[in-house]
Amino acid sequence: MVEDYRKWEKRVRNLSPGRHLRYTLLATVVVVMIVAFIGSYRFLRSPVVKTTFGLTKFSSESEFRSYLLSSSWLLNYLPRTFTASFSVRDVGLEGGLAAIPERISTTNVQVAGIDEPDIVKTDGVNIYFSPPPLFYVWWIPGFRAEFPEFQYPQTHIVRAFPPENISVISKIDKTGDMLLVDNVLVIFSGSEITGYDVSNPDSPVETWSIEVNGSIIAARLYRGVIYLVTQTFVYSDIDFPLTLIRTENEAVTIGVSEIYRPVERIPVDALFTAATLDPMQGKITNKLSFVGSSGTSIVYMSQNALYITYTYYPSPLETYHRFIKEKCGDILSSDDMLRIDKLIALEISEEAKLFELETILEPYLREISARAENYFAERARDLQLTGIIKVDLESFGIVAQGRVPGYPLNQFSLDEFNGYLRLATTIEPFIWMFGSVQSANDVYILDGELKVVGSVKDLGLTERIYSVRFIGEKGYIVTFRETDPFYVLDLSDPANPRLTGELKIPGYSSYLHPITENLILGIGRENLNVKISLFDV
């Protein structure tokens, strides 16, 4: 029997990509809503090294290659993408340099005391401005004009005091988001990070430069240390040790046995690395890496920990098998039920198992379809999950791992308060030939070990989250489809969070900003216009 299934497995693997997808969908026609977005996974046969936090480390290069080969094609089924890194910032820091003037402004950040890269920084006297490289050309019929000479963008250092003598005093031939650490200006330019000594702003001097193998998806500055999260694309034939970051004098590498992955099998095409950078010397002082899927990771940092998320879709076979056992025992013959049990137990790829299920279930599809929709609608939260990895800032080690249903929108979907992590997620809708599973939005409260202790579910049914804001013991969420529901949550009791207010208005707010304790500013769109709302909470 095993040999017969091996033949089916070989047939599946030898299909062209287009036919492969058609056969996979056919094999799981009853649960197309799962397969269309989740895909299926091959079983790993290599041993793994387990840790105490729900993670594993690869034990060999062969296991790493097997894992990537078995999951890479699933990336086509991910229902969303991720735009990360230096996005909209939030509440500014308090205080500043006790120079001229007595109080200076800082750029918007999410967490007070933790700086984020931006295109403008100031030390109280000088302004550092790094405009993005923009070059526009309009063609007007009937007119002839010469193209202007392209001006390469530069970072401008502006002497701002006294105001009547404001002037550009120097320029740097690099642009990008910046961090200012004492007298060191750090510029993030693509995959390159460069440090400049600006103790004499009239004559800045480059002191160090590093190159990231991949891209920088997030950076934070806290207590004089820069925390980086980078993404490196990986392939099954990649060589180890893998270079993560190149400095002027050395390469920062990682061996395969140092790389973590979640216990759950997930689609993988990227390696995420969290690292600490000494901005004075340009040296990497700590690092850790884990595999994941590009486009699904969100980074949030509190004053205690760095949180990195990854969205994944569990194997459908377990849920599918459970559905057959629980709901279809009176439809399938005893022989076919036994065949399915044996099929599930075989050590062959799940692609091959799904392919064979088509043959077994084909005579029963009409009867099964009537029962499938409600069953999987009730289990939508089991079919799309977000894992969370918590990195302690002091030890720079992974101290907890958890998971919640759905996916977070951006970094503002996460917030740590009094030892608890608050996380807002959206359950993505599934659409399939037998019906659909509607979207929903939840808020989860997790303890220090990332175990769920409380939740508020089903906010904005059929809608998705457009903005989130956690402030102290309150949470504010905007969902949208046709109107803009604005929800207010009481999170004072982590075990019993409550929805306390709701307001529906046209349009939506994609960013929420606190003005005072009782006033929240919303910025978004209504039709084709910019919309600004002020909520009295």
C-alpha positions in Angstrom: 0.0 0.0 0.0 2.8 2.4 0.8 4.4 1.8 -2.6 1.1 2.7 -4.2 1.0 6.0 -2.4 4.6 6.6 -3.3 3.6 6.4 -6.9 0.8 9.0 -6.3 3.4 11.2 -4.5 5.7 11.0 -7.5 2.9 11.9 -9.9 2.1 15.0 -7.8 5.7 16.1 -7.7 6.1 15.6 -11.4 3.2 17.9 -12.3 3.8 21.3 -13.9 3.2 24.2 -11.5 -0.2 25.0 -13.2 -1.4 21.4 -13.2 0.0 20.9 -9.7 -2.2 23.7 -8.4 -5.3 22.4 -10.2 -4.9 18.9 -8.9 -4.3 20.1 -5.4 -7.5 22.2 -5.5 -9.4 19.3 -6.9 -8.2 16.9 -4.3 -9.5 19.2 -1.5 -12.6 20.6 -3.2 -14.6 20.3 0.0 -12.1 22.5 1.8 -11.0 24.7 -0.9 -11.3 27.6 1.5 -8.4 26.1 3.4 -6.2 25.0 0.6 -6.6 28.2 -1.3 -5.0 30.2 1.5 -3.2 27.6 3.6 -1.8 25.1 1.2 -0.4 21.9 2.5 2.8 20.8 4.1 5.2 17.8 3.6 6.2 16.0 6.7 9.8 16.5 8.0 11.6 13.3 8.6 14.8 14.8 10.1 15.2 15.0 13.8 15.0 18.4 15.5 16.6 19.8 18.6 13.8 21.1 21.0 14.0 24.1 23.2 11.7 25.0 26.1 9.8 27.8 24.4 8.0 26.0 21.5 10.9 26.5 19.1 13.4 24.1 17.6 16.9 24.5 16.1 17.9 22.8 12.9 20.3 19.9 13.6 21.9 19.7 10.1 22.1 21.4 6.7 20.2 18.5 5.2 17.3 19.1 7.6 17.4 22.8 6.7 17.3 22.0 3.0 14.5 19.5 3.4 12.4 21.9 5.4 12.7 24.7 2.8 12.0 22.3 -0.1 8.9 21.0 1.7 7.4 24.4 2.4 8.5 27.0 -0.2 5.7 26.4 -2.7 3.2 27.2 0.1 4.2 30.8 0.0 1.9 31.4 -3.0 -1.1 30.8 -0.8 -0.4 33.6 1.8 -3.4 35.9 1.7 -1.6 39.1 2.7 1.6 41.0 2.5 3.6 43.1 4.9 4.9 46.6 4.7 7.3 46.9 7.5 10.0 48.9 9.0 10.0 52.7 9.2 6.3 53.4 9.1 4.1 56.0 10.9 5.4 56.8 14.3 3.5 57.6 17.4 3.7 59.4 20.8 6.8 61.5 21.0 9.4 61.3 23.8 9.4 63.7 26.7 12.3 66.0 27.5 15.4 66.6 25.5 18.7 68.4 25.6 19.0 71.1 28.2 20.6 73.5 25.7 19.1 76.1 23.4 16.1 76.0 23.7 15.0 74.6 27.0 12.7 72.2 25.4 13.0 70.5 21.9 10.7 68.4 19.9 11.4 64.8 18.9 10.0 62.7 16.0 7.0 60.5 16.5 7.6 57.1 18.1 5.4 54.4 19.3 6.9 53.9 22.8 8.1 56.7 25.0 11.9 56.4 25.5 12.5 54.2 22.4 13.5 56.2 19.4 12.7 55.1 15.8 14.5 56.1 12.5 13.0 59.1 10.7 14.0 61.6 8.0 14.3 64.4 10.5 16.3 64.5 13.8 17.5 67.4 16.0 20.0 67.9 18.8 18.3 71.1 19.9 20.6 73.4 17.9 21.0 71.6 14.6 18.4 69.9 12.4 19.4 66.8 10.4 17.1 66.5 7.4 17.3 63.6 4.9 14.8 64.0 2.1 13.9 61.0 0.0 15.3 60.7 -3.5 12.5 62.1 -5.7 12.8 63.0 -9.4 9.6 63.8 -11.4 9.2 64.5 -15.1 5.9 65.5 -16.7 5.4 65.3 -20.4 3.1 68.1 -21.7 2.0 67.7 -25.4 3.0 70.6 -27.5 5.7 71.8 -25.2 9.4 71.2 -25.4 11.6 71.4 -22.4 15.1 70.2 -21.4 15.4 67.7 -18.6 16.8 69.2 -15.5 20.1 68.0 -14.2 19.5 65.2 -11.7 20.5 66.3 -8.2 21.6 63.4 -6.1 19.8 63.6 -2.7 21.9 64.6 0.3 21.3 64.8 4.1 21.3 68.4 5.1 22.6 69.7 8.5 20.9 72.9 9.3 22.0 75.3 12.0 18.6 76.3 13.4 19.6 78.7 16.2 19.4 81.6 16.4 16.4 81.4 14.1 17.2 84.6 12.3 20.4 83.1 11.1 19.1 79.6 10.1 21.3 78.1 7.3 22.6 74.8 5.9 26.1 74.4 7.3 27.0 71.0 5.7 25.8 68.0 3.7 26.3 64.3 3.7 26.2 62.3 0.4 23.8 59.7 1.8 20.1 59.7 2.6 17.7 57.6 4.6 15.9 57.3 7.9 18.2 58.4 10.7 18.9 57.9 14.4 20.9 60.4 16.5 23.0 59.0 19.4 24.9 61.7 21.2 27.3 62.9 18.5 26.8 60.0 16.1 24.3 60.3 13.3 23.3 56.9 12.0 21.8 56.8 8.5 19.8 53.7 7.2 20.2 53.7 3.4 18.8 50.6 1.8 20.7 47.7 3.2 23.6 49.9 4.3 23.9 51.5 7.8 26.5 54.3 8.2 27.7 56.2 11.2 28.9 59.8 11.1 30.7 61.8 13.8 28.8 65.0 14.0 30.5 66.5 17.0 31.5 69.2 14.6 28.3 69.6 12.5 30.1 71.9 10.1 32.3 68.9 9.0 30.7 65.5 9.6 33.0 62.5 9.3 32.1 58.9 8.4 33.4 56.6 11.1 31.9 53.2 10.2 29.7 51.4 7.8 28.0 48.0 7.7 26.1 46.1 5.0 23.1 43.9 5.7 22.7 40.7 3.6 19.1 41.3 2.8 16.9 44.1 4.1 16.3 46.0 7.3 12.7 45.7 8.4 12.9 47.5 11.8 15.3 49.4 14.0 15.0 50.9 17.5 17.3 53.0 19.7 17.1 52.4 23.5 19.6 53.4 26.1 22.4 54.0 23.6 21.9 50.6 21.8 20.4 50.1 18.3 18.2 47.0 18.0 17.9 45.7 14.4 15.6 43.2 12.8 16.8 42.1 9.3 15.4 39.8 6.7 17.6 37.6 4.5 16.1 35.5 1.7 17.1 31.8 1.9 17.0 29.0 -0.5 17.3 25.2 -0.2 20.8 25.3 -1.8 22.2 28.1 0.4 25.7 27.6 1.9 26.6 27.8 5.6 27.9 29.5 7.5 25.6 32.2 6.2 26.8 35.8 6.2 24.2 38.1 7.8 26.0 41.4 8.1 29.3 42.7 6.8 31.3 45.2 8.7 34.5 46.9 7.6 36.7 44.3 9.3 34.7 41.2 9.5 31.6 39.2 8.5 28.9 38.4 11.0 27.8 34.8 10.2 25.5 32.1 11.5 25.7 28.4 11.4 22.7 26.2 10.6 22.6 24.8 14.1 22.1 28.3 15.5 18.9 28.9 13.6 15.5 28.6 15.3 12.2 27.6 13.7 8.7 27.3 15.3 7.6 23.8 16.3 4.7 24.2 13.8 5.6 23.7 10.2 5.3 27.0 8.3 6.1 28.3 4.8 9.7 29.5 4.7 11.7 31.7 2.4 13.4 34.1 4.8 15.7 34.2 7.8 14.9 36.9 10.4 17.7 38.1 12.5 17.5 40.2 15.7 20.7 41.9 16.5 22.2 44.7 18.7 24.4 47.3 17.2 26.9 49.6 19.1 26.4 52.9 17.3 29.7 54.3 18.6 31.8 51.5 17.0 29.5 50.0 14.4 29.9 46.6 16.0 27.3 43.8 16.2 27.2 42.7 19.9 24.4 40.1 19.9 22.4 38.2 17.4 19.8 35.4 17.0 18.0 34.1 13.9 14.8 32.2 13.0 13.1 31.2 9.8 9.8 32.5 8.6 7.9 33.8 5.6 8.8 37.2 4.0 5.9 39.6 4.1 4.3 38.3 7.3 6.4 39.6 10.2 5.7 42.5 12.5 8.2 44.0 15.0 7.2 45.7 18.2 9.6 46.8 21.0 8.8 47.7 24.6 11.3 48.8 27.3 11.6 45.2 28.3 11.4 43.0 25.2 11.5 42.8 21.5 8.5 41.0 19.9 8.6 39.5 16.4 5.5 37.9 14.9 5.1 35.5 12.0 1.8 34.5 10.4 1.3 31.0 9.3 -1.4 28.5 8.3 -1.4 25.0 9.9 -1.6 21.8 8.0 -5.2 21.3 6.8 -5.0 17.5 7.0 -5.5 17.3 10.8 -8.6 19.5 10.7 -9.9 17.8 7.6 -9.4 14.4 9.1 -11.2 15.5 12.3 -14.1 16.8 10.2 -14.5 13.5 8.5 -14.4 11.5 11.7 -16.8 13.9 13.5 -19.3 14.7 10.8 -19.1 12.2 8.0 -19.2 8.8 9.7 -22.7 8.2 8.4 -21.8 9.2 4.8 -18.5 7.3 4.1 -18.3 3.6 4.0 -16.4 1.8 6.8 -13.8 0.7 4.2 -13.2 4.3 3.0 -13.0 5.6 6.6 -10.3 3.0 7.2 -8.5 4.0 4.0 -8.4 7.6 5.1 -7.1 6.6 8.6 -4.3 4.6 7.0 -3.5 7.4 4.5 -3.1 10.0 7.3 -0.7 7.7 9.1 1.6 7.2 6.2 5.0 8.9 6.1 4.5 10.6 2.7 4.1 14.2 1.8 0.9 15.9 2.5 0.6 16.9 -1.1 0.4 13.2 -2.0 -2.2 12.6 0.8 -4.4 15.5 -0.5 -4.1 14.1 -4.0 -5.3 10.7 -2.8 -8.1 12.1 -0.8 -9.7 13.3 -4.0 -10.1 9.7 -5.1 -11.5 8.6 -1.8 -14.0 11.4 -1.4 -15.1 12.0 -5.0 -18.3 9.8 -4.6 -19.3 11.7 -1.4 -18.7 15.3 -2.4 -22.3 16.3 -2.7 -23.3 15.0 0.8 -20.1 16.3 2.4 -20.3 19.8 1.1 -23.5 20.6 2.9 -21.8 19.9 6.2 -18.4 21.4 5.5 -19.2 25.1 5.4 -20.5 25.5 9.0 -17.9 23.2 10.4 -15.0 25.2 9.0 -16.6 28.5 9.7 -16.7 27.6 13.4 -13.0 26.7 13.2 -11.7 29.7 11.2 -9.5 30.8 14.2 -7.7 27.4 14.0 -6.8 27.8 10.4 -4.8 31.1 10.4 -2.5 31.8 13.3 0.2 34.3 14.3 3.1 33.2 16.3 4.9 35.6 18.6 8.6 35.4 19.7 9.6 37.4 22.7 13.3 38.4 23.1 14.4 39.7 26.5 16.4 42.9 26.0 18.8 42.3 28.9 19.8 38.7 28.1 19.0 39.0 24.4 17.6 35.5 24.4 14.2 34.1 23.5 12.2 33.8 26.7 8.7 33.0 25.5 6.7 32.0 22.4 3.0 32.2 21.9 0.3 32.3 19.3 -3.1 33.9 18.6 -5.6 33.5 15.8 -5.5 35.9 12.8 -2.8 38.4 11.8 -1.8 41.8 13.2 -2.0 44.9 10.9 1.2 46.6 12.0 3.4 47.5 15.0 0.6 49.4 16.6 -1.4 46.2 16.8 0.9 45.2 19.7 1.5 46.9 23.0 3.0 45.8 26.3 1.5 47.2 29.5 2.1 46.1 33.1 3.7 42.8 32.1 0.9 41.9 29.6 1.0 42.0 25.8 -2.2 43.3 24.1 -2.5 42.2 20.4 -5.3 43.0 17.9 -5.7 40.7 14.9 -8.0 40.2 11.9 -9.3 36.8 10.9 -9.0 36.8 7.1 -12.2 35.7 5.2 -12.2 32.5 3.2 -14.1 32.4 0.0 -14.8 29.0 -1.7 -17.3 27.3 -3.9 -19.6 26.2 -1.1 -19.8 29.6 0.6 -17.6 31.8 2.6 -16.2 32.4 6.1 -16.6 36.1 7.1 -13.8 38.1 8.5 -13.7 39.1 12.2 -11.4 41.1 14.5 -10.2 40.1 18.0 -8.1 41.6 20.8 -6.0 39.2 22.9 -4.3 39.7 26.3 -1.2 37.6 26.9 0.8 37.2 30.1 4.6 37.3 30.4 4.8 33.7 29.1 2.7 34.7 26.1 -0.3 32.6 27.2 -3.7 34.1 26.4 -5.5 35.2 29.6 -8.3 37.3 28.1 -9.9 38.3 24.8 -12.6 40.4 23.1 -13.8 38.7 19.9 -15.9 39.4 16.8 -15.4 43.1 16.5 -16.5 44.4 13.1 -17.8 41.2 11.5 -17.2 41.2 7.7 -14.7 44.0 8.2 -11.0 44.3 8.9 -8.8 46.4 11.2 -7.6 49.7 9.7 -6.0 51.2 12.8 -5.2 50.3 16.4 -4.2 52.3 19.4 -3.5 51.0 23.0 -3.1 53.7 25.6 -2.8 52.7 29.2 -5.8 50.6 30.3 -7.7 51.5 27.1 -7.7 50.2 23.6 -9.0 51.9 20.4 -9.7 50.0 17.2 -11.1 51.1 13.8 -12.5 48.6 11.4 -13.9 49.3 8.0 -15.9 48.0 5.1 -18.6 50.6 4.3 -18.6 52.6 7.5 -15.9 53.4 10.1 -16.7 51.6 13.4 -14.6 53.1 16.2 -14.4 50.8 19.2 -13.3 51.6 22.7 -12.1 48.8 25.0 -11.6 48.6 28.7 -8.4 46.6 29.3 -7.9 47.3 33.0 -8.6 43.7 33.9 -6.4 41.5 31.6 -8.6 38.4 32.3 -11.8 40.3 31.5 -11.3 42.9 28.7 -14.6 44.5 27.7 -16.0 46.5 24.8 -17.4 49.7 26.3 -18.1 52.0 23.4 -18.8 52.0 19.6 -19.3 54.7 17.1 -20.0 54.4 13.3 -19.2 57.1 10.8 -18.5 57.2 7.1 -15.0 56.5 5.8 -12.2 55.2 7.9 -9.2 56.2 10.1 -5.9 54.5 9.2 -4.0 56.2 12.0 -5.0 57.0 15.6 -3.1 59.6 17.7 -3.7 60.6 21.3 -4.2 64.4 21.7 -5.2 64.3 25.4 -6.3 61.6 27.8 -9.9 61.9 26.4 -9.3 63.0 22.8 -8.1 60.7 20.0 -7.3 62.0 16.5 -8.1 59.8 13.6 -6.5 60.4 10.1 -7.8 58.4 7.1 -10.0 58.7 4.0 -13.6 59.1 3.0 -14.3 58.4 -0.7 -11.3 60.1 -2.4 -10.7 62.8 0.3 -8.5 62.9 3.3 -10.5 62.6 6.5 -9.6 63.9 10.0 -11.8 62.9 13.0 -11.6 63.9 16.6 -13.0 61.3 19.0 -14.1 62.3 22.5 -13.5 59.1 24.5 
